[in-house]
Amino acid sequence: MNKFILGQIFGILGALATIISSFQKTRKKMLIFLIFDPIFYTIQYILLNAYVGALSNIVGIIRTIMFSFKGKNKFFNSNYPLYIIIFLYLLINVFVCKSIYSLFPIIASIIYAVVLWQDKPKNIRIGSVFMFSMWLIYNLIVKAYVGVIVEFVLLISTIIAIFKLDYKKLTKRHKNNKGDMEICN
């Protein structure tokens, strides 16, 4: 099997982990599935010779592991883990980025780190929409065509999850408070 096809297979595996994570109701369960996402994508981007994407995902593995310890002790209750991860992404930018398009995985990863540090799954899902959009563009540029499709599907599935888990809850709460359902602004 050639590297291109194998890379696409690993991209699909990463996407499946992300889709499953989007539908989890707790941060802890989301993080369990999200540890596999950057592992699979790192392999995909190495196979496609897209090293900024691979390095961003290696930091993503570290990020997910570090963030899973949030609330466990004083260090992980502070914002220092978030600052360390952002610093690592910026370090990649300094040493590896070759073009403006190389910034897309870095920007996407920083946005995602900030929202993943949040405690609310709703914020994670909303931040994911921005992240998937940036990775979609990067995948187009590095010719990870299956990745483009995957990011598009992830984008749509996350929007569906936002509607199913967040918007419906908001309109239900609004209906219970007002008696009649109105459009929330």
C-alpha positions in Angstrom: 0.0 0.0 0.0 1.4 3.4 -0.9 2.1 6.2 1.6 -0.7 8.4 0.2 -3.4 5.9 0.6 -2.2 4.8 4.1 -2.1 8.5 5.1 -5.7 8.8 4.1 -6.7 5.8 6.2 -5.1 7.3 9.3 -6.9 10.5 8.6 -10.2 8.7 8.6 -9.3 7.0 11.9 -8.5 10.4 13.4 -11.8 11.8 12.2 -13.8 8.9 13.7 -12.2 9.6 17.1 -13.1 13.3 16.7 -16.7 12.6 15.6 -17.2 10.3 18.6 -15.7 12.9 20.9 -18.1 15.6 19.7 -21.1 13.7 21.0 -19.8 13.1 24.5 -21.6 15.0 27.2 -18.6 15.4 29.6 -15.2 16.9 29.1 -13.5 13.8 30.5 -15.2 11.5 28.0 -14.3 14.0 25.2 -10.7 13.9 26.1 -10.6 10.1 26.1 -11.5 10.1 22.4 -9.5 13.1 21.6 -6.2 11.5 22.6 -6.5 9.2 19.5 -7.2 12.1 17.1 -3.7 13.6 17.1 -2.0 10.2 17.1 -3.7 9.2 13.9 -3.3 12.6 12.3 0.4 12.7 13.1 0.9 9.5 11.2 -1.2 10.8 8.4 0.8 14.0 7.9 4.1 12.2 8.2 3.0 9.9 5.4 2.0 12.9 3.3 5.2 14.8 4.1 3.2 17.6 5.7 5.5 18.2 8.7 3.8 21.3 10.2 0.6 19.3 10.4 2.5 16.4 12.0 4.3 18.5 14.5 1.1 20.4 15.4 -0.5 17.0 16.1 2.5 15.8 18.2 1.9 18.9 20.4 -1.8 18.0 20.3 -1.0 14.6 21.9 1.0 16.4 24.7 -1.9 18.9 25.0 -4.6 16.3 25.4 -2.6 14.4 28.0 -1.7 17.5 30.0 -5.2 18.9 29.8 -6.6 15.6 31.1 -4.9 16.4 34.4 -6.8 19.6 34.8 -8.1 19.9 38.4 -5.7 17.2 39.8 -3.3 19.5 41.5 -2.3 23.2 41.9 -0.1 23.3 38.7 -2.9 21.8 36.5 -5.5 24.1 38.1 -3.4 27.1 36.9 -3.2 28.3 33.3 0.4 27.2 33.0 -0.4 24.0 31.1 -2.2 26.1 28.5 0.6 28.6 28.3 3.1 25.8 27.8 1.1 24.3 24.9 0.7 27.7 23.2 4.4 28.2 23.6 5.1 24.9 21.9 2.8 25.7 19.0 4.6 29.1 18.6 7.9 27.3 18.7 6.8 25.1 15.8 5.9 28.3 13.9 9.3 29.8 14.4 11.3 26.7 13.2 9.1 24.9 10.7 6.6 27.2 9.0 7.6 28.0 5.4 4.6 29.9 4.1 1.4 31.7 5.3 -0.5 28.4 4.8 1.8 26.7 7.2 0.3 29.0 9.9 -3.2 27.4 9.5 -2.4 24.3 11.6 -0.7 26.4 14.2 -3.6 28.9 14.5 -6.1 26.1 14.5 -4.2 24.3 17.2 -3.9 27.4 19.4 -7.6 28.1 19.1 -8.4 24.5 19.9 -6.0 24.5 22.9 -7.7 27.6 24.4 -11.2 26.1 24.0 -10.2 22.6 25.1 -8.9 24.2 28.3 -12.4 25.3 29.0 -14.6 23.1 31.2 -17.8 23.3 29.1 -18.2 20.8 26.2 -20.3 23.5 24.4 -17.2 25.8 24.2 -15.1 22.9 23.0 -17.6 22.1 20.2 -17.8 25.8 19.2 -14.0 26.1 19.0 -13.9 22.9 17.0 -15.9 24.6 14.3 -13.1 27.2 13.8 -10.4 24.5 14.1 -11.9 22.2 11.5 -12.3 25.1 9.1 -8.5 26.0 9.4 -7.5 22.3 9.0 -9.8 22.0 6.0 -7.9 24.8 4.2 -4.5 23.3 5.2 -5.6 19.9 3.9 -6.5 21.4 0.6 -3.1 23.0 0.3 -1.1 19.8 1.2 -3.4 17.7 -1.0 -4.8 15.6 1.8 -8.0 15.2 -0.2 -9.5 12.6 2.1 -8.6 15.0 4.9 -10.6 17.8 3.2 -13.7 15.5 3.1 -13.1 14.4 6.7 -12.7 18.0 8.0 -15.9 18.9 6.1 -17.8 16.0 7.7 -16.3 16.8 11.1 -17.4 20.4 10.7 -20.9 19.4 9.8 -21.1 16.8 12.5 -19.9 19.3 15.1 -22.5 21.8 14.0 -25.1 19.1 14.3 -23.8 18.3 17.8 -24.0 22.0 18.7 -27.6 22.1 17.5 -28.5 18.8 19.2 -26.7 19.2 22.5 -26.5 23.0 23.0 -29.0 24.9 20.9 -31.9 22.6 21.8 -31.1 22.8 25.4 -30.9 26.6 25.2 -34.3 26.9 23.4 -35.8 24.4 25.9 -34.5 26.4 28.8 -35.8 29.6 27.1 -39.2 28.0 26.6 -39.4 26.9 30.2 -38.6 30.4 31.4 -41.0 32.2 29.0 -43.8 29.8 28.6 -43.8 30.3 24.8 -40.8 29.4 22.6 -39.2 32.5 21.1 -36.1 32.9 18.9 -33.1 33.4 21.2 -30.9 36.4 20.2 
